[in-house]
């Protein structure tokens, strides 16, 4: 049993034995997707989120334990450890409490108080703290020496000692910290003479808000303005509240000269030591909390994007639109292979419509294409209009092309298409993204996909860690075709990294394809543990064993065979036969290694083997508008949700600029988070509230379309996650939210 199990269990509201099971499995080298999918009986059916939380909590508690041990060792080596001090350390439950206790013993650069002590002024400071009515000048003169030349200097040194004593008092720091938590505000002011340069931070030129209420996106915007040198930022409560706390704890007598000296020391302690220290602490806390919230929003958006509906295997024509340089056209096979490339000009003065029409018709006829995929960037709507005018009776999809240019210039793209230029690679990416968003998007840095905000401002290590976890979770939730997956997709499968993924592809190329899952054991460097972790997430269609196309793990094949034998039929005949499978009693097959939860999972998988959890792709039609000048206030138009933030949803209505639906304009009921009502790629109707041509901003409303049409419904994807519990409202004006548009497009 882990020393942290009880603490973790209590915090996460689960059982200690569940925590022990997870930590043991992680210690054995099991991955989170594997534990969540194939070890439900051991963990008590914990999901990926809970397993991840257990892992992170153990890491945090271990760091706390290591820090505590270091502090105890340091104080003991100084010969200053006492039973009372040890008891305080043992009682501490937060890192801040530990650090406050350690502060007086922490090695530091020479301070004013240390100098005063060396000059023999500590007795004078203790005398002042007694606050007796006395002639303090006469008393101070008793301490004059070569380094202390006047009574004023002596009193100043004594006050410096008192200030440090106050600052290093753990009880006082706790009380002032609580004051910061309740009453501190974050304030920002524009730096003189920088108003023009700092125009994008205009909302924060003279800003103040309680830190307990300020939304994370504001914190990140303010701190960005601060780092760029446009804003002056401070975090503090009203000084009088802090002074009141200090005086209540240190002033023990009525007003006299000694008391006056102590009061001066208290004010100095707060202004010079306590306030700056706690301001730094709370700035870091606000930044970390804001980072985490922004990262979580980004990760959830990424999850929804990766799990977007796939078109599937279709022969298609993909077009990367352009004005002056023309539209790059590629034909792709059902597996995404490049069959043909071409270039058409249908825009601006260089358009050659007849030639373009002839080329497209020839491609459709020659390659028997089934679908068009058109990038939704510059000239996308106009290219869509041209293709539809040809009346080819083929579906046309506009595809989000965020990150396609990043992919086309990457080493991955050069490796896949060494003979093609970036425009061809970009077109291929657009087409493949329509076929299978997950398989294509894993090749692109998630930060380039366009579903986050402030991603360049947050902790980059934590961002990468969270986004990688999200990609891994999505890849393993869907499953991977072992015979067609790229090495980039394979590298995210549980237990497989880049090097083993490369070896799998190499083996596949040398042996044409995998005929069964056991062949994986022949792949270089793929040992027994890696096999156990990855094999259940890899699919082989039309292989030697029908179970290889399912999520049933090979360790359960014998059990499935027994079920089929008991029914007097083959495994092949049993798979997909829901009526027969319903008759199987899970409890009859429980044994020492396989429990009821696993068996129920197996039966569910046998009913619909290899089922893709993603919803089916539906075609979407924009309104007949192509640029922001076409958008009119009061229009009600269809749109697609492209990004979600805590303050609202960005919606593509078919013009270059996405519009913003403020959180207050999403529902007729109260919600604090757009995720409670919307998901990425939802198809919605929106009403245009405002069009700002100068700043290229559009304000939209969903709820006002429902007031007009009570039957208006949003199309929800099948892969939506459970709604989050409502949080307290975060005040945010529409104009403030609109300002986020600039941040969205600045990245």
N, C-alpha and C positions, 0 to 999 in steps of 0.2 A: 504493500500500500504506500502511495506517495505521501510525503509529509505535507503536501499541499492539498490533498484530495478533499478533506472536509471543508476547507476554506473555499475552494473552487465550487464544490457542490452547493454550499450555502449561497454563494453569490449568484450562481446560475439556476438555482432552484431545481437541481436534479440530485440523484442519489450518489453517494461517495463511490459505490461499486461501479457505477457507470463511468465516473471519472477515471477510476483505476483501470477499467477495461480499455478506455481510449488511450490513456498514457502508455499502457503496456503495448498496445498495438502499434502506436507511433514509435515506441522504443524498438520494436521488432522490425521497423522499416516500412510499415504499411502506410499507404497514402490516404489522404482524407476521402477522396472519391471511393476508394476501395472499401474503407471502413464503413462508410455510410451505405454502400450498396450491398456488400457481401458479408458484413459482420454485425447485422442488426440484432441477432440473438445475444451476442456478447455485450453490446452497448445499450441494449434496451431500446432499440429503434431511434437512436439519436441521428439527427440530420447533419448535413455538411456544416451548416452555420454553427450548430452547437459544438460540433467537434473542433471547428476552427477556434471558437471561443475558449474551449478547454485548453487548446494548445497555447493561445495567446495569454490566458490567465496564468498558466504555469510559468511561462517565460517571465511575465511581470513579477510574480511572487518570488521567483528565483533571483531576479535582479535585486528585489527588495532584501531578500535574505543575505545575498552576497554583500550588499552595501552595509547592512546592519553588522555583519561579522567584521567588516573592515573598520567600521567606526569603533566597535568594542575593542578591537585589537589596538587601534591607534591611541585611544584614551588610556588603555591599560599600560601600553608602553611608555606613556607620559607619567605613569604612576598616579593618576588622578581618578581612577575608577573607584566608586564607592557603591555600597549596597543600594543606596537611594538612587544614585545615577543609573545603576544597572536596571533597577525596577522601572524607571522612566523609559529606558530604551526598550525593555521587554513589553511595555504597555503601548508603545507607538505602533500605529497601524497604517500610517501613510508615510510616504517618503519625505513630505514636508515636515512632519513631526520629528522624524529622525534627524533631518538636517538642522532643525531649530535646536535640538538638544546638543548636536555636535558643534554648532557654531562657535561657542566659547573656546573649544579645544582645537579648532581647525587651524592648521598653519596658514598664516596670512602675511602679506607685506606689512611693514611697520606702519602702525596707525598713530594718530594723535594721542590716543589714550595710552598706548604703550610708551610713547615718548614721555608723557606726563608721569607715568609710573616710575620710569627710570630716573626722572627728576625729583622723585620722592614726594609726589603730590597725592598719593592714594589715601593717606590718613586724612588730608584736608577734604577729599571728596566724601569720605565716610562721615566726617564731622558735619558737612553740609546736608547729607542725607538724613541725619538725625533731626535737622530742621529746628534746632534750639535757637532761641532769641539771643544773639550775641553780636559782638563787634567783629564782623567778618573780615574787615580790612586788617584789623590787628592780628586776627588769627592767621590770615594769609601771609602777613609779613614774617611769620615764624618759619616759613618754608622758602624764603629767598635764598638763592645760591648763585653760583656762576652761570647756571643755565636759566634760572628764574630770577629776573631782574626787578620785578615789580609785583605789587599785590594783585594788580589786574591780570598779569601773566599767570600768577599762581591760581587765581580764581578761574581763569580760562582753562588751565590745565585740569583743574578739579572737575569742571563742567564737562570737559572732553571724556574724562573717565566715567562720569555718570551717564553720559550719552551712550557710551559703548555698553555699559552694564544694562541699560534699558533696551538697547537694540538686540543684545544677546540673551534676553530673558525669554525663554520658550513660551511661557504663559502669555506674555505681552504680545509676542509675534502672532500667537494663535488668535488673540482678540482683535488685533489690527487686521489680520487676514480675514476674519469674519466680517469686519467692517467693510473691507474692500469688496467682498462677495456680495454684500447687500446694497451698499451705497456708492461704490466707485463708478465713475463714468469714464468712457473713452471720449476724449476731446481732440478735435483736429482743427487746425487753422492754416490757411495758405501762407506760405513764406512770402514776405514782402517782395514786390517787383517780379513775382513769378505767376501772377494771375493769368496772363495770356498763355504761357506755356502749359499751365496746369488746367486748361479749360475742361478737359475730360473728367477732372476731379471737382468740378464746380459744386456739386452737392455736398462736398466735405470741406469747403472753404471756412465755414464757421459752424462746426458740427459738434453735438454732444448727445450721448445716449448712455443709459445705464448698461454696464457690461453684462448684467444678468439678463438683458432683453435684446441686446444688439444681435441681429442676424449674422450668420457666418459670412455671407457674401459681402456685407458691409465691412466687416473686419478685414477681410482679404483686400478689398479695394482701398481702404484707408492705409493699410500697411504697405501696399504697393506704392501709393502716393508718397508715403514716408521714405521708402527705400529709393525712390526715384528723385528725391530731393525737392518735392513740391509742397509737402505738408509737414507741419510740426505737430507731433502727437504726444499726448500725455494721458495717463490713467491714474486716477486718484479719487477718493471721496472728499467731502468738504473737510478742510484742515481742522476746523473747530471740533468736529466729531472725534477725530483722532486725539486731539489735545485733551479733550474731556476724558477719554479712556485712560490716557497716561496719567493725568492728574489724579483721577480717582484711585489709581493703583499706587501712586508714589507720594502724593501730598498728604501729610499726616498732621499738619499743624496749621494754625491760623497764619495770616500774612505777617511775615517778618523778613529781614534781609536774607536769611538762609533759604527761606521758601522761595524768594525771588530768584535766587541763584539756581535752585532746583528746577523751577519753571522754565528758566532760560535753557537749561540743559535738556529738559524734555522737548522743548520746541526744536532745539538743534538735533536731538536724537531722531525726531520724526522727519524733519526736512532733509537732513544730510545722510541719514542712514536707513531708517525704516521705510520711508516713502519710496526712495529710489529702488531699494531692494525688492519691495513688494510690487512696485510698478513693473520691474523687469520680470518678476515671477508671473504676474498676471498677463503681461503682454505675451509671454511664451505660452501660457495656458490658453489664452484666447486664440493664439495662432494655431496651436496644436489641435484644439477642439474644432476650429474652423476648417483646418486642413482635413481632419477626419470626416467632417460632414461633407465637404466638397468631394473628397475621395469616394465616400460611400455613394453619393449621388452619381458620380462618374461611373463607378463600378456597376450600379444598378442599371444605368442607361446602357452601358456596354453589354451587360447580360441580355437585356431585351433586344439590342441590335444583333448580337451574335445568334440569338434564337429567333431571328426574323424568319418569316415563312420562306421556304425555298421553292423555286419553280420546279426543280428536279431535272432529270436528264432530257434535254430538248436540244435539237439542232437549231441554232439561232444566229441572227445577225446582230452584232454589237456595234454601236456607233459612239465615238467620242466627238461631240459636236465642236465646231469652231467657226468663227466668222472669216477672217482674212486668210487663215491658213487652211481652211476647208475642214471637212468632217472625215475623220479616219474611220474606215469601215473594216470589220473583220468578220469572218464566218467561223463559227466554232462547232465542233462535233458534239454529240451527246455527252461525251466525257470531258469536254472542255478543251479538246485539242484544236490547234490553229489550222484551219483548212485553206483560208484565202484572205488576202488583204487588199484594200482598195482605198481610193480617196475621191470624195465628191465635193462639189462646190454648189451650195444652194442659198448662200447668204451674201449680202453686200453686192458690190458692183461686179465682182468676179464670178457671180453665180452662173452655172451652166446646167440649167434645170433638165434639159432633154438628155444630156449625157448622164446626169445623176440618176434620172428615172430609168434609163436603159440599164445602167450597171446594177441597180438594186433589183430590178425585175429579173435580170439574168442570174444573179446570185440566188434569188428565191427559187427560180426554176431549176437551176443546175444542182443546187445542194439540198433542195426540198426542205428549206428552212421552215420552222414552225412558229417562231417568235422574234420580235425585235426588242433589243435592250438599248436604251438611249441614256447617256449620262445626263444628269439633271442640272449641270452647271451652265456656263455661258453658252447661249444659243440652243440650249436643250429643248425648250418649249417650241421654238421655231422649227427645229429639226423634226420634232414629233409631229408638228402640223404638216410638214412636207411629206413625211412617210404616210400619214393618214390620208393625205390627198391622193395617194396612188391607188387607194381602195383595193388593197391586196388581201383583205379579209383575214389578216393575221393579227393576233394581239400585240399591242405596243406597250411596253413598260418603261417608265422613267425610273432610272436607278440612281440612288444617292451615290455620288462619285467622290465624296470626301475621302481623302487618302489615296486615291488612285494614282495621282501624280507622284506621291511619296513611294508607292510600290514600284511604279514604272522606272524610277531612277535607282532602285535599290539593287543590292548585290543578288538578292533572291530572284528578281526579275531578269537580271542579266544572265544568271545561271539557267533560268528556264528558257529564255529567248535570246541567246547570244548574238544572233544574226539580225534581230529586229531593233528598230529604234524605239524611243520612249513612247511615241504616240501609239504605236501598235500595241505595246505592252499595256498601256493605259486602257485601250479599247478592250483587250482581252480580259483585264481585271473587271471592267464593268459588266461584261457578259457573264463571266464566271460568278460574279457576285450575285447576279440574278438567279443563276442555277442553284448555288449553295452559298449563302452569305457567310456561314461559319467557316467553311473550308477556305474561302478566299481571304476573309478578314484577318485570320490568324497570321497571315504573312505581313501584316502592316502593324507598325507601332500603334497601340491603342490610342495614344495621345493625338494621333493624326486623323482619327476617324471622325472627330467633330461632334462628340456627344458629351463633352465635359465643359466646365467653366473654371477659370482661374487655375487650369492645370499646370501652368508654368510657375505659379506662385506657391504651390503646396509642397510639402516634403516629398522630394522626388523618389527617395528610396522606398518610403511607405506607399506612394502612388504605384510604383512599379510592382511592389509586392502584392498589393490588393488587386491590381488589374490582371496580373499573372494568375492569381488564385481564381479570378472570375473566368478567365479564358479556359483554364484547366477544368473548372466545374462544368462549363457549357459543353466542351468537347466530350467529356466523359458522360454527360447526361444524354447526349444525342447518340454517341457511339460512332465508330469509324470503320469504313470499309477497308479492310486490310489490303485488298488487291488494287485499290485505286487511289488511296490517300497519299497526299504529298508528304515529304519528310517533315515539313513545317507543321502540318496537322498532326502527324504521328508523334511528334516531339512533345505534344501536350497531353498525350494519353498517360494515364496512371502508370508509374513505374518505368516510363520510357523518356529518355532525354534526347538531345540533339544527336549524340553520337550513335546511340542504339537505333534511333529513327533512320539515320543514314545507312546503317548496316541492314536494316529491314528492306529499305528500297533497293540496296545493292543486291541482296539475296533475291528479291522479287525479279529484278531485271535479269539476273543470271538464270533463274528457274521458271520464268514466265509468270507464274502466279503461285499463291499458296493454295493447296488443295484441302488442308485441314489445319486446325489451330495448333496441333502438336508440332507441326513443321517449324513453328516459331523457335523451338528449342535448338534448332540448327543454326539460328542466326548468331553471328559472332557477338560475344559479350552479353548475350541475353540469357542470364542464369535463371535458376529456379525461382528466386524471389521476384525478379522482374517479370517472369512468366506469370506467376501467381497474381501479381498486381495488375498486369495489363490485359491479360487474355480475355477477360469477361467484357471488356469494352471494345474489342476488335471483332468485326463481323466478316464472315466469308459467305457470300451468296453463291448458291448452287454448288456448294462444296460436297465432300464425301460424307459429312455428318450434318444432318439438317439442324442440329442444335448449334452448330457453328455460326449460323446466321442470326442467332438470338443472343439475349443478354444472360442466358443461363451459363453459369461458370462451369468449366470442365470438371471441377471437383464435385459437382452434383450430377454429372452425366449418369453415373451408376444408379442414383436414386430415381432419376427420370425413367431409366430403362426398367427399373422394378415396377414403377407405376404403370408403364405401358404393358408389361408382362401380366400384371394383376388384372388389367382390363382385357387381356387377350388380344392385343393389337400391337402394331409396330409403333415406334416413336414417331415416325413420319406421319402415320395416320392419326395419331393423337394430337399432334401440333395443330393448333388453330381450331380444333373441334370443341367449341365452348360448351356444348351440351354435355359431352362426355366428361370434360375437365371439371365441370360443376359437381359431378358425382364423387369426385375424389375427396376423401376425408383427410385433411392435412395432419391430424393428430396420429393417424396410423403410420406415419413415416418419420416421426420424431426419433432421433437417436442421440448418441453422445455428442456428436459433432454438428448436427443440423437441428435447429429448433423450429418452432411453429412459424415465426416471422419469416424465416428464410424459405420455408416450404410454400407459404402463401405467396411470396414474391415469385417463386418459380412457377406456380400455377397461373399467376397473373401474366407472366411473360409467355408461357406456353399458349395462352388464349390468343394473344396478339404478339407474336414473336417479332422482335426487331422493330417495334412500332416507333416511328419518329415522333418525339414529343412536340415538335413544332407544328403550328397550324398550317393549313393550306393557303397558298398565295392567291389573292384576289386582285383582279384588275381594278384600276382606279382612274377616274376621269377628272381632270381639273376643269375649272370654269374657263370660259373663253377670254382669259386675261393673260398677258404675257410680260408686262413690265409694271413697275410701281405706279406709273402715271395712269394706268388703266384702272387702278383700284380706287373705288369711291366710298366715302363714308356712308354707312347704311346698307352696303351690299351684303348679302348672305351668300357665302361661297363654300365649296368643299375644300378640305385641306388634310394634310397628314402631319401628325405629331413627329417632330424631328429631334427634339431635345427637351429634357425635363430638368428644372432646377427647383429649389425650395420655394422660389417666389413666383413661378409660373411655368408655362409650357410654350415652346417655340413651335410654330406651325407653318409648314410650307403650303402656300395657296397658289403656287404656280408662277410666281415672279421671283426675281433673283434674291430678294430680301425675305427672310422668314419673318412672320409677324409674331408678336408676343401676346399670349393670353395670360393676364395677371391671375394669380391664384384666386382672387376674389371674383373673377369673371368665368370660372370654370363650372361651378355648380350652384344650384339654388339652395343647397344645404351648406353648412359650414365645413370646410376642410382646411387643414393646416399645411398639407403637402399634396402637390398635384398628383403624386403617385397613388393617392387614395382613389382617384377617379380616372386617371389616364395611364396609358402605357405607350412606349415608343411605337411608332408606326400605326397607332390608332387612326382610323379615318373619321374625321369630325366635320360638322358644319360650323362655320364661324361667321360672326357679324363684324364688319369693319367699324371700329369706333373712332379711329384717328389715323390720318396719314400725314407724316411729316416728310415732305419731299426733300427738304434741305439736309436733314440728318438721315434720310433713308430708313425711316422707322414706321412700323405699322402696328397699331394697337388693335387687338381682336377680342371678341367675347364668344364663349360657347353657350353660356347660360341664357343669353338674350335671344339666341336662336330657338331655344326650347320654350321661351316665353311666347315666341311667335308660333312655333310648331311644337306642341306638347308631345307629338309622336316621334320627334327627332331622336334617334338613338345612335350611340357611338358603337362602332364595330370593334369589339374587344378580342384580342388574340387569345388562343387557347392556352398559351404558355404564361399567362399572367400569374403573378405571385400573390400570396395572401395580402390583404390590405393591412397597412400599419395602423397601430392605435393612434388616435388623434393626439397631437401635441398642442401646447398652448400656442395661440396665434402669435405670429411674428409680424409686428407692424411694418408695413412697407407700402409706400405710396406708388401709384401707377407711374408717375414720372420717374421715381427712383428705379422701379423695375425696368422701365424702358431704357434707362441708361445702361443697363446690362447688355442691351443689344450690341452696343459698341464693343464691349468686352468679348462677346461671343465671336464677332467677326474679326477682332484684332488678332485672334490666334489662328 
